[in-house]
Each structure stands twice: as structure tokens, then as C-alpha cells.
């Protein structure tokens, strides 16, 4: 499916991967509905992209991806643009480090609301537009998961859990669309380390002081990996190229597939999982 016309939705568009995706789609000729909770930053990015691509239709919508009504609003905005909705890129996400039994329940709930429910609501809203093969409309939904959706790492249990859930949900949806004969499709992106801003350490984690050296070593490994990570434009390129080829698995960094393959081997041979943070 070529991405040179129609409208796209991009959540988490105010920075990092989301901004790169919006920029890439605008340059390809699509109209873009850009969404983010950070309204000030979203407005700034929207102005920047409008200056870069004056021919592109850009709409900025502030909202919470955990709210299903927000996704209805995004679809309605895309429907009003030339060509209607053809692509939804569900990118918004949060990640807070900590030990699984010490991370506050509020953080678990927030991570689930954004990383999991944000994709559920966005997927349902978009597929209401073009999943039915009799509707005469086709489109594509892309969920930005993570390499952490295929291989677990310590210190990020809420993030890992929600990204695993997203991968499984998108795989099931891929099969369901095929079963009903829909011409539309879905993809899941599993990037490796990407050089994007990471949330600062949550100093309010109850009991964190009991294991300071453990948490510090985990955070140092995560931050080091992010700082040395690939440019977020690699994810945008993988999305555009992958959707054009109608592929399900989008792997901007091939080492993630190797790590996932090693995990499957370990499962089959009964070996313990490997700690990728070293």
C-alpha cells in the first residue's frame, strides 16, 4: 500500500519517533493528524513541519491516548482530510524504570493505559473505518511496540509486559483480518535502542533505596543503550517501506530478530533466559 495520498494518524507525534514518522509521511504526500498529550510541544512540532512541508495538510490534536473518545476524534479529523484515513501509526508510549515489585501500582496502571489501552483504542477506531471488506475502503494500522515486546529486559517490567501484549494483539488482529477477507492490514514495529529522550528516573518508587546499586546499574545500562541508539528516522523509514510492502513484522534493527530467535531456541532447549543488559 503506497503512502503518497490520503490521511494518516500519528500518536505521540510531539517528539522522537512520532515526529520523524509525521515528517516522513508529510514528505511522501500524506495529510497527517498529529496527536500528543503535550499540547505545547505538539503545536511547536506542527509549526515546524508546516514550514518544512507547506503543501501538506497537518492537524494537531491534543489528547490522552488512554481515552477512547480521543481516538474517535482523531479518526473524525482524518476523515475530513482529502482521501480520508488510510494509515494509523499508534506510537505513544511511556517507560519508567524500577524493580517490578517496587514500581508503584499507579505507574503500572499509567504504563498500561498508554502503551496497551492506547493501542487497543486506536486499533479499534481505525479498523472501524476500513476493516470490513464490504466497506470499499482499505487502510493500515501500525503499532510501534519494541524489541522489549519480543525479549524481556530487567528493570522495565511494566514496559516489557505492555509491549509483549501489543505484539500479541497485533499478531492476532493480522490473522483476524485475513479470516474475514479484509484487504486492510496491520504491522507491528519492534525497534531496538533508539536515540530518543527517556523519562527521568522515578525517585518516588517505594523501597528503591533498598537496592540502589541494582537500580543504578539497570538505569545506566538503559540510558547508555538509548544514547548510543539508532536515529528515530530509521523507525519512520521502516514503517513507510514496510507498509508499502504490506509486511507484518517491521524490524528497523535486525539484531532484535536475532535476540528473539535466541529466545525461542532457549525455550525449546529449556535454557534460562538471557539478561540482555549484561
N, C-alpha and C positions, 0 to 999 in steps of 0.2 A: 504494500500500500504506500503510494508516494505521498509525501508530506509537503506539497507545494501549494496547497489550497485548503479552504475551509478553516475551521477554528479549533484551537487546542486549549485545554485547561492545564495549568501547571500550578500545583500547590507547593508551598514552601519556596515561593519564587523570589523572595527578598534577599537571597544570598546563596553562595556556594553552588551546588549542583543545580538548584532550581533556576537561578539567574542564568546560568550557562545554557540550560535547556530552553528557556524562554527566548534567549538571544539567538540560539541556533534555529529555532522554529520560525522566528520572525524573519531571519535572513533567508530562510528557504521559501518564504512567501505565505506563511500561515498567519491568520489573526490569532492573538493569544489573550486568554483570560488569565491574568496573574493573580494568585491568591497567597495571602500570608497573614499571620496574626499580628506581625509588626507593621502597623499601618504607615508609620513614618518612613521606615526603610523601604517598604513596598513602593510608596509614592516616589521616593528618590530613584529607585531602580527603574521604575516605569518611565520616568522622565529621561533617564539616561538611554534606555532602549529606544524611546520615541525619537530622540535626537539622532541615534545611530541609524534607525530604520524608519524614516518619516512616512514611507509608503505603507507601513504595517499598521493594522488596527490593533491597539492594545487597550485592554480594560483591566483596571486594578480593583480587586475586591478584597477588603479586609474581612477576616472571619476565622472562626475556630473549626478546624477540620474534624473535631470530635462531635460537632453538631450536624446532624443530617440535613437540617434546613439550609445550612451554608452550602452544601453540595447541590441542592436544588437550585439555589440562587446562581451558582456557577454555571450549571447547565443552561439555565434560562438566559444568562448573559451570552453564552456561546451560541445559543440558538438564534439570537438576534443578529449575529455577525454573518457576513457573506459566506455562504456554503454550509453554515451550521456546524455543529460539533462533529469532529472526525477523530479527535485524539484527546485522551485524558491521561496526564502524567501525574501520578499520585506520589509525590516526593517528600512531603512534610514529615519530619521526624525529630525525635529528641533522644538524647543519651546522657545518662547520669551515672558515673562510676560508683562502685561500692560493693561490699560483700552482700550476697543475696539475702542473708538473714538479718542484715543490718539496715539495708535500704528501707526508708520509711514506706509504709503502705501507700501513702499519698503519692510517692514517686512511682511506685509500681502502677498505680491507677492512672497517673498522668501519662506515663510511657505507653500504657495500653490504649488509653484514649486517643493519643496522637498517632502512634505507629501502627496500631491494629485497627481500631474503630475508624480512624481517619481514612484507611484504605477500604474498609467494608462499605462505609457510606459513599465514598467516591465511586467505587466499583458499581454499586447498585444504581446510583443516579445516572452514571454514564450508560450502563447496559440497558437501562430503561429506554434509552434513545435509539439504540441500534442492535440489540441482541436478537430480537425477533426476526427470523428470516423473511417473514411476510411484510415487514415494515418498509422494505425497499431502501433502507439506509444501511451503510456499513461504517464501521469505526473500529478503533483500537484503544485498549486500556493498558497502560504500563504502570506497574508498581515498582517503585525503587525500594528494593529490600536491602540486602547487604551480604557480604561474604559471611557475616555473622548469622545469616539465615541458613547457612549450609554447614558451617563448622563453628562450634561454640568456643568462646574465649572467656577467661575468668575476669571477674570484676565488672561485668556488664550483663548480669543475668536478665534484668527486665528487657533490655535492648535485644539480647540474643533470643529470648523467648518470643517477643513480638515479631521479630524478623523471620524466625522459623515459621510462625503462624502465617505470615504473609506469603511466604514461598509455597506452603501447602495449600492455602486458599486459592492462589492464582493457578497452581497446577490443576486443582480440582475444577476450577472455572474453565480452564482450557479444554478439559475433557467434556464438560457440560455443553459448551458452545458447539463442539464437534457433534455431540449426540443429537442436538436439536437442529443441526444443519445450518447453523448461522454462518454467514460469510464474514462476520466480525471476529476479532480475536483479542488475545491478551498476551502480554510479555511480563517477565519478571527480571529485574536488573539486580545483579549481585556484585557490586563493586568491592574492590579491596580497599587499601588505605588511600584516602582521597584528601588532598590538602584543603580542608575547609575548617572554619572556626569550630572549635569544640567547646561544649559547655564547661564552665569553670567547676572545679571540684566543689561538691556539696558538703560544706563544713558542718551542716546540721545533722548528718547521718548519725543516728543513735548508736553509741558504742564504738564508733570508728576509732576512738583513741586506744582501744584495746589491741588493735592490730595496725599501728601506724606504719610500720615498715612494710607490711604486706600491701596496704592500700597505696603507699607511696611508690612502691615498685611497679604495681599494676598501672597506676596513673602515668608514671614516667614512660612505661613501655607503650601505652596507648598514645600519649602525646608525641613521643618520638616517631611512632609509625605514621601519625597524621601529618606531622611536619615534613616527613620525607615522602609523603604520599604523592600520587599522580595528580595532575591538574584536573579539576572538575569538568573541564571541557571534554575529557576522554569519555565521561559518562554520557554527556549530551550527544557526542558523536556515535557512541554505541547504540543509543536509543534510536536516533534517526536512521542509521544504517540497518539496525535490527528490525525495526518496524517495516522499513521498505522491503526487506526480505521476508517479512512475516515469520520471524523466528520467536520462539517462546523464551529460551534461555539467552540472556544478554550478559556477557561476561567481559567487562572492559579490561580487567586484569586477569589474564589466563591462569595465574598461579592459584586463584581461588578454585578453579575447577580441579587443579592438581590436588589441592588440600582436601577438597570434597571427595575425590577419588580415593585418597589415602584413608579418609574416614570410613568409607564403605568397605575398603579392604580390612581395616581393623575390626569393623563389626563382624564381617564374615569369618575372620580368623580368631575372634574372641579376644583381641588385644584391647588394652585400655586406651581411652582417647588421649591424644597428644595435646600438650599445652602450647599453643602457637605463640604465646608471649615469651616463651623461653624460660 
